[in-house]
Amino acid sequence: MTKLFIHALGHFHPENVVDNRFLEELEIGTTDEWILERVGIRERRTVLPLDYIRATKNADLRAGQEAALYSNVETGKRAALVALERAGLQPSNIGMVVAGGCCPEAQIPAEACRIAQALGIEVPGFDLNSACSSFGAQLHLLASMTGLPRYVLVVNPENTTRAVSYADRATAVLWGDGTSAAIVSSEVPAPARVVESTLASSPAGAGSVVIPRFGHFTQDGGAVQRFAIKTTQACLENLLPGARARVKETGGRVHFIGHQANLLVLESVARRAGIGWDEQWHNVIQYGNTGAAGAPIVLSQHWDQLKAGHTVVLAVVGSGLTWASLRIDIEEQ
């Protein structure tokens, strides 16, 4: 694979908080205890006004789109500016924009092009949507490409609560909104380097997780949870031996980041893979399932804690059914 360096990450969450008490007050048959027992989530963020959710439960998706306080382009721009500042770069340094996730706002144009427009840059842009595994798929693709520009901006705008029915307790408790941005380069070295990546899918499960063009999010929850545990564990079994061998030599630590869909899934994976809870970074308790942005947001939140000698193993799963994994080594600059 081509060398792929990560220069910085950034993230953005909207300010409106949907906590478990708010969901209880919607009277959809859920309680704080019920939610914690099944998914382990306490809070989520949303681009939707809370009064709008109370009044409508987001029954009309077009109304939800119009009511949203932020567009995917706006949240993408905000996350990108954080990443650029961390990297010490300007928008003019970016030579390509790649975007994608679960819930694009339009069929065309590509959100990557609209985000580039918002940043005021004239560069190639395209979307690669692989649902919640999009970030892994995007970096896997970029790591296999040649002739890339000096810096590439990868953005995952995930404002999926616009597609959630707040009359459905099974899905209303899951989703939160968040956007991630990463700046990568195959040419300019940085301490964080992607040294292994994988991408796979099982199209036989294509109907298990769906957001119809004119409908709300639905999934076969039990089947998806079993799939997430099995495939994440397989990804770890593939990448962990090399990661552990490296940190034994460097004196560093392994940090695991999984798809932030469900705390119980992450706990089950950790037990099966022999990962200590202190080796796992997560934010699902505070932010819920932020789709493709979930794992890179966790990495962004811990960016300043990465030290030379550490290794991050990231595994994500999504609709398709798809999954991807990354091993990221942190080296001396």
C-alpha positions in Angstrom: 0.0 0.0 0.0 1.0 3.6 -0.5 2.3 5.4 2.5 -0.6 7.4 4.0 0.1 9.9 6.8 -2.6 11.5 8.9 -1.7 15.1 9.7 -4.6 16.1 11.9 -8.3 15.4 12.7 -11.1 17.7 13.7 -14.7 17.3 14.7 -17.9 19.1 15.3 -21.1 18.3 17.3 -24.2 20.5 17.3 -25.3 21.9 20.6 -28.7 20.4 21.0 -28.7 17.5 23.5 -31.1 14.6 23.3 -30.7 12.8 26.7 -32.6 9.8 27.9 -34.9 12.0 30.0 -35.9 13.9 26.8 -36.7 10.6 25.1 -38.8 9.4 28.1 -40.8 12.6 27.9 -41.7 11.8 24.3 -43.8 8.9 25.7 -42.7 6.3 23.1 -42.3 3.5 25.7 -38.7 4.0 26.7 -37.0 4.8 29.9 -33.4 5.7 31.0 -33.0 2.2 32.5 -34.3 0.5 29.3 -31.9 2.5 27.1 -28.9 1.9 29.2 -29.6 -1.8 29.5 -29.9 -2.2 25.7 -27.4 0.3 24.2 -25.6 2.0 27.0 -26.2 5.5 25.6 -27.0 8.5 27.9 -26.9 11.5 25.5 -26.8 12.4 21.8 -26.5 15.6 19.8 -28.9 16.6 17.0 -29.1 19.3 14.3 -32.9 19.3 14.9 -34.6 21.8 17.2 -35.8 20.0 20.3 -39.2 21.7 20.2 -39.5 20.4 16.6 -38.8 16.8 17.8 -41.3 17.2 20.7 -44.1 18.5 18.4 -43.6 16.3 15.3 -41.3 13.3 16.3 -39.8 14.1 12.9 -42.7 12.3 11.1 -42.1 14.4 7.9 -38.6 14.0 6.6 -38.8 17.1 4.4 -39.9 19.2 7.3 -36.9 17.8 9.3 -34.6 18.8 6.5 -36.0 22.3 6.5 -35.9 22.5 10.3 -32.3 21.5 10.7 -30.1 24.1 12.3 -27.0 23.0 10.4 -26.5 21.5 6.9 -24.0 18.8 6.2 -21.9 21.4 4.4 -21.8 23.7 7.4 -20.8 21.0 9.8 -18.3 19.6 7.3 -16.7 23.1 7.0 -16.5 23.5 10.8 -14.8 20.2 11.4 -12.5 20.8 8.4 -11.4 24.2 9.9 -10.5 22.5 13.2 -8.4 19.9 11.4 -6.7 22.6 9.3 -5.8 24.6 12.4 -4.4 21.6 14.1 -2.3 20.8 11.0 -1.1 24.4 10.6 -2.6 24.5 7.1 -4.9 26.8 5.2 -7.8 25.7 2.9 -5.6 26.7 0.0 -3.2 23.8 0.9 -5.9 21.2 0.2 -5.7 19.6 -3.2 -8.7 17.2 -3.0 -11.8 16.7 -0.9 -13.4 13.3 -0.2 -16.7 13.1 1.7 -19.2 10.4 2.6 -21.3 8.8 5.3 -24.8 7.6 5.9 -27.1 10.5 5.1 -26.1 12.9 2.3 -28.5 15.8 1.9 -28.7 15.6 -1.9 -28.2 13.0 -4.7 -26.1 15.5 -6.5 -23.8 17.4 -6.4 -21.3 15.5 -4.3 -21.0 16.9 -0.7 -17.3 16.9 -1.2 -17.7 19.6 -3.9 -20.1 21.6 -1.8 -17.8 21.5 1.2 -14.9 22.6 -1.1 -17.0 25.4 -2.2 -17.8 26.4 1.4 -14.0 26.4 2.1 -13.4 28.6 -1.0 -11.2 26.1 -2.9 -11.2 24.9 -6.5 -10.1 21.2 -6.2 -11.3 17.7 -7.3 -14.0 16.4 -5.0 -15.9 13.2 -4.8 -18.1 11.2 -2.4 -17.4 7.7 -1.2 -20.4 6.5 0.8 -20.0 3.2 2.6 -22.4 4.0 5.5 -20.8 3.7 8.9 -17.6 2.2 7.5 -17.0 5.2 5.1 -13.9 6.6 6.9 -12.2 3.2 6.8 -13.2 2.7 3.1 -12.0 6.2 2.2 -8.5 5.8 3.7 -8.2 2.3 2.3 -8.9 3.7 -1.2 -6.6 6.7 -0.8 -3.8 4.4 0.5 -4.1 2.4 -2.7 -3.9 5.5 -5.0 -1.0 7.1 -6.7 -0.7 10.7 -8.0 -2.6 12.2 -5.1 -2.2 15.9 -4.4 0.0 17.0 -1.5 -2.9 17.1 1.1 -6.3 15.5 0.9 -9.2 16.5 3.1 -11.5 13.6 4.2 -14.9 14.7 5.7 -17.7 12.6 7.2 -20.8 14.8 7.8 -23.2 12.7 9.8 -26.4 14.5 10.7 -28.5 11.4 10.5 -31.1 12.4 13.1 -32.9 14.1 10.2 -33.8 10.6 9.0 -34.8 9.2 12.5 -38.4 8.7 13.5 -38.8 9.8 17.1 -41.9 7.7 17.4 -39.8 4.6 17.1 -38.0 3.8 20.4 -35.8 1.2 18.8 -34.0 3.7 16.6 -34.6 7.0 18.3 -32.3 6.0 21.2 -29.4 5.2 18.9 -28.5 8.2 16.7 -26.6 11.3 17.3 -25.1 13.9 15.0 -21.4 14.6 14.5 -18.9 15.4 11.8 -15.3 14.4 11.4 -12.5 15.7 9.2 -9.1 14.3 8.5 -6.1 15.7 6.6 -4.0 13.0 5.0 -1.0 12.9 2.7 0.9 10.2 0.8 3.8 12.6 0.2 4.3 14.7 3.4 5.4 12.6 6.5 3.6 13.0 9.8 3.8 11.0 13.1 0.5 9.2 12.5 0.9 6.7 9.6 -1.6 4.2 8.2 0.4 1.0 7.9 -2.4 -1.5 7.2 -6.0 -1.2 6.0 -8.8 -3.6 5.0 -12.1 -3.2 3.3 -14.7 -6.0 2.8 -18.5 -6.5 2.4 -21.2 -9.1 2.5 -23.9 -7.9 0.1 -26.2 -10.7 1.2 -27.0 -8.5 4.2 -27.7 -5.4 2.1 -31.3 -5.1 3.4 -30.3 -5.3 7.1 -29.7 -1.5 7.6 -31.5 0.9 5.3 -32.3 4.6 4.9 -34.8 4.7 2.0 -34.7 7.8 -0.2 -38.0 9.0 1.2 -38.1 7.1 4.4 -36.8 6.8 8.0 -33.8 4.7 9.1 -34.6 1.0 9.8 -32.5 -2.0 10.7 -32.7 -5.6 11.8 -31.2 -4.8 15.2 -30.4 -8.2 16.4 -28.8 -9.4 13.2 -26.8 -6.2 12.9 -25.5 -6.4 16.4 -24.3 -10.0 15.9 -22.7 -9.0 12.6 -20.9 -6.0 14.3 -19.5 -8.2 17.1 -18.3 -11.0 14.7 -16.7 -8.7 12.1 -15.1 -6.3 14.5 -13.6 -9.3 16.4 -12.3 -10.7 13.1 -10.7 -7.3 12.2 -9.0 -7.2 15.6 -7.7 -10.8 15.2 -6.1 -9.7 12.0 -4.5 -6.5 13.2 -3.8 -6.9 16.9 -0.9 -9.4 16.7 1.2 -6.9 14.7 0.1 -4.0 16.8 1.0 -5.8 20.1 4.4 -6.9 18.7 5.2 -3.3 17.8 4.3 -1.8 21.1 6.3 -4.5 22.9 9.3 -3.2 21.0 8.5 0.6 21.4 7.2 0.5 25.0 4.0 2.2 23.7 0.3 1.2 24.0 -2.4 -0.2 21.8 -5.6 1.9 21.6 -8.7 0.3 20.0 -11.4 2.4 18.5 -14.6 0.6 17.3 -17.7 1.7 15.5 -19.6 3.9 18.0 -23.0 2.3 17.6 -23.7 0.6 20.9 -21.7 0.4 24.2 -22.7 -3.3 24.7 -21.2 -4.3 21.3 -17.9 -2.5 22.2 -17.9 -4.3 25.6 -18.5 -7.7 24.0 -15.8 -7.2 21.4 -13.3 -6.1 24.1 -14.0 -9.3 26.2 -13.7 -11.6 23.2 -10.5 -10.0 21.9 -8.9 -9.7 25.2 -8.7 -5.9 25.1 -8.6 -4.2 28.5 -11.2 -1.5 28.9 -8.3 1.0 29.4 -7.1 0.1 25.9 -10.4 1.2 24.3 -11.3 4.8 23.4 -15.0 5.5 22.9 -17.6 8.3 23.1 -20.8 6.4 22.4 -22.1 7.0 25.9 -22.1 10.8 25.5 -22.8 11.1 21.7 -24.6 8.0 20.5 -24.1 6.5 17.1 -22.6 9.2 14.9 -22.3 6.9 11.9 -19.1 7.1 9.8 -18.0 10.1 11.9 -18.0 8.1 15.2 -14.6 6.4 15.1 -12.6 9.4 13.6 -14.3 11.7 16.1 -13.0 9.5 18.9 -9.5 9.7 17.3 -9.8 13.5 17.0 -10.9 13.8 20.7 -7.7 11.8 21.7 -5.4 13.4 19.1 -3.2 15.1 21.7 -2.8 11.9 23.7 -1.1 10.0 20.9 2.6 9.5 21.6 5.5 8.0 19.6 5.4 4.2 20.0 1.7 4.0 20.3 -0.5 2.1 17.8 -4.2 2.7 17.1 -6.4 -0.2 15.8 -9.6 1.1 14.3 -12.4 -1.2 13.1 -15.8 0.0 11.7 -18.9 -1.7 10.3 -21.8 -0.4 8.4 -24.7 -1.0 6.0 -24.0 -3.0 2.9 -23.0 -5.0 5.0 -19.5 -3.5 5.0 -16.5 -3.3 7.3 -13.1 -1.7 7.3 -10.1 -1.5 9.5 -7.0 0.6 9.9 -3.7 0.2 11.9 -2.2 3.5 12.6 1.3 3.7 14.0 2.5 6.8 15.8 6.2 7.5 15.1 8.8 10.1 16.0 8.5 13.2 13.8 
